[in-house]
Amino acid sequence: MAMSTKAINLASFSSVFPSSLDKLNKPSKGVQNSFWVPRIPLVKAVQSPAESDTGRWAKQRRPQNADGDFFVDHTCIDCDTCRWMAPQVFTRVGGMSAVYKQPTCKDDRLKALQVYLFRALISCPTNSIRTEVPPPDILEAQKTFPIPIDEKKLPGVYHCGYHSSKSYGASSYLIIHPDGNILIDSPKFTERLARKIEELGGVCYMFLTHKDDVADHGKWSKRFCCDRILHSGDVEACTADVETKLDGNGPWRLGQDIMLIHTPGHTEGSVCLFYMPLKILFTGDHLLMRESGLDIVEMYNRYSVGTQLDSVKKLLDLDFNWIMPA
């Protein structure tokens, strides 16, 4: 059953928050939501897919798809990944994603469109994007991850792709840093992605914003022998062996130019990473941005909405221009 998103637009709290909130609610003059359209996690929960008589998930083409080769099947969990990665192709219909425009030879930007489409296909956490005929260029698209977000404005910052169903399709990022690269949250582990990251210098630290998005952290830690960082308030059985557990309210420093800020609310141990040189705030599920401004999503709060709003206040004095949510 599809669910609607209940979000709190922080502009509603202008009487509570400092006047600097007005600046944050005008992304065209300040905060940007990275290079893609705003990612809004409409439903961050697994929906019931169609099942066959044997009980297995059936890879059935959704009737809402446009006629053509590419389609989304009934196992879609509505995580929104494909819609922000390739908005020219995918939309939301009936509580799940669907292809609304098939790439054709008449499209002047066919090659570029196919690249975005294939990247979305690869990043789909449930492998719900499919083709009637095996795509010949898929291997080339796989080689493009991790993707530079903006080589001119944000050098050394990458989107890892390969979203994991274990974190309901959350985004993972890589920062190339002279003191050691930082992997932010966990993508699905694949050796192909690991080799590409290795070519960029590997991973020294793996920063986990909160307990929902840890996914394959153990496999990445084993592959790169990196130090994992997670707040103790979000440590569970599957993360009991992380190397660094943050205690207290912080903030903490990771070198001279990275600040870790405790922002409880979505979960007890949610932490944001502020990369000062490029003024990027990696927010996990604590904060996102719509066209109307900054939002928190009340529906998926797992700890305290009031505490989450209080935590947003901590961020208002930071000089950030970019938000990159999970």
Secondary structure, 3 states (H helix, E strand, C coil): CCCCCCEEEHHHHCCCCCCHHHHHCCHHHCCECCCCCCCCCCCCCCCCCCECCCCCECCCECCCCCCCCEEEECCCCCCCHHHHHCCCCEEEECCEEEECCCCCCCCCCHHHHHHHHHHHHHHCCCCCEEECCCCCCHHHHHCCCCEEEECCCEEEEEECCCCCHHHCCCCCEEECCCCCCEEECCCCCCHHHHHHHHHCCCCCEEECCCHHHCCCHHHHHHHHCCEEEEEHHHCCHHHCCCCEEECCCCCEECCCCEEEEECCCCCCCCEEEEEHHHCEEEEECCCEEECCEEEEEHHHCCCCHHHHHHHHHHHCCCCCCEEEEC
